[in-house]
Every structure is written in C-alpha cells, then in structure tokens.
Amino acid sequence: MRRFSVDQLPREPWRNGAGWTREVCSREVDGQLRWRVSVADITGAGPFSRFEGVDRTAVMVRGDRLCLSSAAVRLAFDGPGSLLQFPGEWALECDAPAVPTRLLNIMVRRGSAQARVLVAGDGALGLPAGGEQVALVLRGRFELRLPDDTGLVLAEGEGVHWSGQEAPCRALPLADGAILAWCALR
C-alpha cells in the first residue's frame, strides 16, 4: 500500500503547454500502456491529448465547470466529483478553465484492461479485495478502514494505491460533503 499526496508527485508539462500531468501509477505490457492513473492540472485552452485504443475516465478533483468539445460532441464537468467517460480517439478541445482545475485521469487499453470508477460522498464505500486500486480524496477527509481494523486517514489531495488486498476494506467519510474517487484496475 503506497500513500501519496498529489502536490508531492513529480509533474510533467503537457506538449501543448496548457497543463501539467502527475502520474500516480501505471502498467505496461511489452512496452505498451495497459493502464495509467494520473492527475492533470489544466491551465489553459487547447487540444485534449488523443490516445488510440484507450478508454478514458476523468473525474474533476478541483474546479468549477470545464467543457471538452468537438464538432460532434460536448462534454462538461460541473464541479468536484463529476465524472466523464469517453474514447481516447476523440479529438476534443478543452475550454480555458475559469478557476484552477484538476482532473483525475484513468486510461485503460481497450480489450486488455478494465477500470471500474466510483465517486463516493456522504456514505461508506465498500472496496473489494484483489486487483490494483487507487483512492483519492477530492474534498474533506476519509478513513480507509483496513481488513485488520486499522484505519488510514486521508485528507483532501491525499490518496493511496494498493494491489492484491486479500480482504475487502471500507472508505468512511469523516465530514459532511467529503468526496472520494476510487478506481479498480484489471
């Protein structure tokens, strides 16, 4: 189990100069991406990166409203916890954000990996055993209750990545309005 703080992860600039990416974790097979979890800080308008053969899920971590669009489609995030799913092949343009904006990005190679993504609020969330998992607190604080009944408290902007958990665990909000994003990767 690896605990992390988003702001302490190394960041890399986007090719178009409109943002930064911080990788949480990734897996490759034979030099090809199987899956990747990262956090993006969007600082300006520009094209959203295209990834052929990849399915994408994005969850707004911080921000107000953000639109991704093409001639055929318009997608909008409307605040922390809003979630969008779309094929990586789509040629999307990102509007300039009105306020600092951060997205949790989950990308999986179509046909070789799958991601299950949930956003939890005021209730407890049961987390299954097995596989690779990532949890990130978007707002407030959560306690990750482990199978041995010990607890790990995570604050806003903190998360954990783990694999091979042998028994289920639970994520419990510690304040009203707390939001947690969770994904399982297989």
VOPAGU-2260 file (C-alpha; in pm, 1 decimal, decimal comma):
REM VOPAGU-2260
SITE   aa  ch    i         X         Y         Z
SITE  MET   A    0       0,0       0,0       0,0
SITE  ARG   A    1     153,2     332,7    -111,2
SITE  ARG   A    2      19,0     658,6      26,6
SITE  PHE   A    3      66,9     975,3    -182,0
SITE  SER   A    4      -9,1    1346,7    -188,4
SITE  VAL   A    5     -94,5    1481,2    -534,5
SITE  ASP   A    6     103,8    1801,7    -480,4
SITE  GLN   A    7     418,3    1599,7    -399,1
SITE  LEU   A    8     405,8    1381,2    -712,4
SITE  PRO   A    9     655,6    1483,2    -984,5
SITE  ARG   A   10     487,4    1681,9   -1261,0
SITE  GLU   A   11     548,2    1686,5   -1635,7
SITE  PRO   A   12     435,8    1963,6   -1873,3
SITE  TRP   A   13     188,8    1886,7   -2148,9
SITE  ARG   A   14     320,1    1906,3   -2503,2
SITE  ASN   A   15      74,1    2191,3   -2578,5
SITE  GLY   A   16     177,1    2391,9   -2271,6
SITE  ALA   A   17    -181,5    2410,9   -2137,5
SITE  GLY   A   18    -126,6    2200,0   -1827,7
SITE  TRP   A   19      68,8    1950,6   -1619,3
SITE  THR   A   20      40,3    1577,1   -1550,9
SITE  ARG   A   21     135,4    1391,5   -1233,8
SITE  GLU   A   22     143,9    1012,3   -1264,6
SITE  VAL   A   23       0,8     813,7    -973,2
SITE  CYS   A   24      67,8     466,9   -1118,4
SITE  SER   A   25      75,2     280,1   -1449,2
SITE  ARG   A   26     132,9     -60,9   -1603,7
SITE  GLU   A   27     282,1    -154,1   -1938,7
SITE  VAL   A   28     292,0    -490,1   -2111,3
SITE  ASP   A   29     551,7    -543,1   -2386,2
SITE  GLY   A   30     617,6    -168,3   -2397,1
SITE  GLN   A   31     251,9     -79,5   -2448,3
SITE  LEU   A   32      29,6     101,1   -2200,0
SITE  ARG   A   33    -212,4    -132,8   -2022,9
SITE  TRP   A   34    -348,0     129,0   -1782,0
SITE  ARG   A   35    -249,6     460,1   -1623,9
SITE  VAL   A   36    -381,2     674,5   -1340,1
SITE  SER   A   37    -268,3    1036,2   -1330,7
SITE  VAL   A   38    -374,6    1380,5   -1214,9
SITE  ALA   A   39    -383,8    1671,3   -1460,3
SITE  ASP   A   40    -372,2    2042,4   -1378,9
SITE  ILE   A   41    -536,5    2237,1   -1662,0
SITE  THR   A   42    -410,3    2592,4   -1701,5
SITE  GLY   A   43    -539,6    2694,7   -2045,0
SITE  ALA   A   44    -743,9    2609,1   -2350,8
SITE  GLY   A   45    -614,0    2361,7   -2603,6
SITE  PRO   A   46    -648,6    2016,5   -2754,9
SITE  PHE   A   47    -703,4    1726,3   -2518,3
SITE  SER   A   48    -445,6    1452,1   -2582,2
SITE  ARG   A   49    -562,0    1169,4   -2807,0
SITE  PHE   A   50    -486,6     806,7   -2722,7
SITE  GLU   A   51    -577,0     549,6   -2987,8
SITE  GLY   A   52    -726,0     225,7   -2849,1
SITE  VAL   A   53    -764,5     367,8   -2498,6
SITE  ASP   A   54   -1081,7     423,1   -2295,4
SITE  ARG   A   55   -1069,3     726,2   -2067,2
SITE  THR   A   56   -1246,8     818,1   -1745,1
SITE  ALA   A   57   -1190,9    1157,7   -1588,4
SITE  VAL   A   58   -1311,7    1284,7   -1250,9
SITE  MET   A   59   -1296,0    1653,2   -1158,0
SITE  VAL   A   60   -1082,5    1688,2    -845,6
SITE  ARG   A   61   -1087,5    2067,4    -826,2
SITE  GLY   A   62   -1254,1    2336,4   -1034,8
SITE  ASP   A   63   -1590,9    2476,5   -1128,9
SITE  ARG   A   64   -1701,8    2396,9   -1482,4
SITE  LEU   A   65   -1492,1    2263,3   -1767,5
SITE  CYS   A   66   -1602,3    2174,6   -2119,6
SITE  LEU   A   67   -1444,8    1934,5   -2367,1
SITE  SER   A   68   -1590,0    1950,7   -2717,6
SITE  SER   A   69   -1558,3    1861,5   -3082,7
SITE  ALA   A   70   -1784,6    1924,4   -3382,2
SITE  ALA   A   71   -1985,9    1616,1   -3281,3
SITE  VAL   A   72   -1989,7    1614,0   -2900,8
SITE  ARG   A   73   -1980,9    1844,2   -2596,3
SITE  LEU   A   74   -1885,3    1706,1   -2252,8
SITE  ALA   A   75   -1895,4    1911,6   -1932,8
SITE  PHE   A   76   -1761,6    1870,6   -1581,4
SITE  ASP   A   77   -1971,1    2066,2   -1331,0
SITE  GLY   A   78   -1759,0    2055,3   -1014,9
SITE  PRO   A   79   -1558,8    1819,7    -792,8
SITE  GLY   A   80   -1676,5    1460,9    -823,4
SITE  SER   A   81   -1826,5    1496,4   -1172,9
SITE  LEU   A   82   -1720,8    1205,5   -1393,7
SITE  LEU   A   83   -1695,9    1163,7   -1772,3
SITE  GLN   A   84   -1608,7     859,9   -1983,7
SITE  PHE   A   85   -1504,2     878,0   -2348,0
SITE  PRO   A   86   -1287,4     703,7   -2610,2
SITE  GLY   A   87    -928,5     823,5   -2627,5
SITE  GLU   A   88    -955,6     863,2   -3005,8
SITE  TRP   A   89   -1193,9    1158,1   -2981,0
SITE  ALA   A   90   -1034,6    1485,2   -3093,7
SITE  LEU   A   91   -1154,7    1707,0   -2808,8
SITE  GLU   A   92   -1075,6    2071,2   -2739,2
SITE  CYS   A   93   -1064,2    2190,2   -2380,7
SITE  ASP   A   94   -1203,6    2533,5   -2291,3
SITE  ALA   A   95    -989,1    2759,2   -2076,1
SITE  PRO   A   96   -1086,3    2697,2   -1713,5
SITE  ALA   A   97   -1223,1    2995,2   -1518,7
SITE  VAL   A   98   -1057,3    2871,5   -1196,4
SITE  PRO   A   99    -763,6    2634,0   -1126,3
SITE  THR   A  100    -880,1    2293,2   -1246,0
SITE  ARG   A  101    -755,5    1944,8   -1168,8
SITE  LEU   A  102    -874,1    1611,5   -1314,0
SITE  LEU   A  103    -808,2    1253,0   -1208,4
SITE  ASN   A  104    -747,1    1059,9   -1531,8
SITE  ILE   A  105    -786,4     684,5   -1565,6
SITE  MET   A  106    -683,8     536,0   -1900,3
SITE  VAL   A  107    -710,5     168,3   -1995,0
SITE  ARG   A  108    -605,9     -11,9   -2312,4
SITE  ARG   A  109    -929,2    -129,4   -2475,9
SITE  GLY   A  110    -950,8    -510,2   -2487,8
SITE  SER   A  111    -665,5    -573,3   -2242,3
SITE  ALA   A  112    -764,4    -381,0   -1927,2
SITE  GLN   A  113   -1073,8    -252,8   -1749,7
SITE  ALA   A  114   -1139,2      19,3   -1494,2
SITE  ARG   A  115   -1426,9      48,0   -1252,2
SITE  VAL   A  116   -1455,8     404,8   -1120,8
SITE  LEU   A  117   -1682,2     530,4    -841,0
SITE  VAL   A  118   -1724,1     862,9    -666,0
SITE  ALA   A  119   -1839,1     839,4    -303,0
SITE  GLY   A  120   -1990,5    1110,3     -88,0
SITE  ASP   A  121   -2159,7    1101,5     247,5
SITE  GLY   A  122   -2192,6     722,9     282,7
SITE  ALA   A  123   -1940,8     447,1     344,2
SITE  LEU   A  124   -1798,8     276,2      35,9
SITE  GLY   A  125   -1710,5     -94,4      42,4
SITE  LEU   A  126   -1391,0    -166,2    -151,4
SITE  PRO   A  127   -1346,0    -519,7    -286,3
SITE  ALA   A  128   -1040,0    -737,9    -242,2
SITE  GLY   A  129    -791,1    -804,9    -520,2
SITE  GLY   A  130    -659,4    -618,9    -821,3
SITE  GLU   A  131    -494,5    -279,2    -837,9
SITE  GLN   A  132    -684,7       2,3    -667,7
SITE  VAL   A  133    -646,2     377,0    -623,3
SITE  ALA   A  134    -841,6     605,9    -390,0
SITE  LEU   A  135    -808,1     986,6    -384,8
SITE  VAL   A  136    -983,7    1231,2    -150,8
SITE  LEU   A  137   -1129,0    1518,7    -354,6
SITE  ARG   A  138   -1279,0    1709,9     -62,9
SITE  GLY   A  139   -1277,1    1672,5     315,9
SITE  ARG   A  140   -1132,4    1364,5     484,0
SITE  PHE   A  141   -1190,3     989,4     460,6
SITE  GLU   A  142   -1077,0     697,1     670,5
SITE  LEU   A  143    -972,9     383,6     487,1
SITE  ARG   A  144   -1067,1     100,8     726,7
SITE  LEU   A  145    -836,7    -193,9     651,7
SITE  PRO   A  146    -922,0    -564,2     696,9
SITE  ASP   A  147    -723,2    -582,8    1023,0
SITE  ASP   A  148    -948,5    -298,8    1150,6
SITE  THR   A  149    -671,7     -39,7    1148,3
SITE  GLY   A  150    -752,9     292,9     988,0
SITE  LEU   A  151    -567,6     519,8     749,4
SITE  VAL   A  152    -695,8     879,6     745,5
SITE  LEU   A  153    -661,3    1065,6     415,4
SITE  ALA   A  154    -714,5    1440,8     373,0
SITE  GLU   A  155    -806,0    1637,2      62,3
SITE  GLY   A  156    -546,4    1579,9    -210,1
SITE  GLU   A  157    -416,3    1260,3     -49,9
SITE  GLY   A  158    -462,0     912,0    -182,6
SITE  VAL   A  159    -345,3     555,3    -170,7
SITE  HIS   A  160    -251,4     296,0    -434,2
SITE  TRP   A  161    -254,6     -70,8    -344,4
SITE  SER   A  162    -268,5    -413,3    -505,7
SITE  GLY   A  163    -350,7    -766,6    -402,6
SITE  GLN   A  164    -556,6    -674,6     -95,6
SITE  GLU   A  165    -672,2   -1015,3      31,7
SITE  ALA   A  166    -990,5    -893,4     201,8
SITE  PRO   A  167   -1236,9    -609,5     139,3
SITE  CYS   A  168   -1196,2    -276,9     317,1
SITE  ARG   A  169   -1415,7      33,1     358,1
SITE  ALA   A  170   -1383,0     406,0     296,9
SITE  LEU   A  171   -1567,8     615,4     556,0
SITE  PRO   A  172   -1626,4     992,9     520,6
SITE  LEU   A  173   -1514,9    1190,3     827,2
SITE  ALA   A  174   -1706,8    1511,0     745,8
SITE  ASP   A  175   -2022,2    1619,2     563,9
SITE  GLY   A  176   -1957,3    1698,6     199,6
SITE  ALA   A  177   -1646,1    1479,0     176,2
SITE  ILE   A  178   -1583,7    1327,9    -170,2
SITE  LEU   A  179   -1362,5    1031,6    -262,1
SITE  ALA   A  180   -1278,0     896,0    -607,8
SITE  TRP   A  181   -1192,2     525,3    -627,2
SITE  CYS   A  182   -1091,3     300,3    -915,6
SITE  ALA   A  183   -1015,3     -67,0    -956,2
SITE  LEU   A  184    -799,3    -176,8   -1247,8
SITE  ARG   A  185    -784,0    -521,8   -1401,0
